[in-house]
């Protein structure tokens, strides 16, 4: 299992290959092709990501202190960002997530490409992830 920083660094290296903002955004859209649909029973008010620009859901389970995420977005951007963020945070120890400074995501060089509304969506996603990680660490998930 790769550490959060290792996955972040892998993505940073990928994004550095692109010369312009549009190419980086296309890469995010391409990530969305790995997107899966959540079962309907997992799409509910408790998994809905409040504050996301387009409807999106994130569910979680905790196994031995490891947070396992699954999510679904409705727009192409949401699908790609959910895949990217799940790659970074899913199947990681809850304690490692809680100790990770989310400001490090700016190292990817994509946060500034997001519109203010999409930046708000990113914040909403991170809030959900950190809430799940806290519950997992406390044994309440």
C-alpha angles and dihedrals in degrees: 000000000000118000120245092252091052093053090045090051091049090054092044089055090048093051092048088063090068119082100200142036095249091057091051091050091049088054089055090050089050090053087057089066087076088057119126130200118246119231110262092246089063093054102084142117093280093055096037111111104232112213097025115137092232129024110286137161134202123190127184143192130189123222118179092334093312118122115223115194133194124179148170132206129190102213127061091245092049091049092052095044092048091053092047093048094043088052088055100042110022120095091019129124110267089229091056091051092050091049092050116099106226089207085077087074086077086071087074090072093227105092091078089053091061120093116243089259092053091046086055088051090053090052090049091051092049091049089054093047093049091046090053091045091052092050090047092051090049092048092245100118 
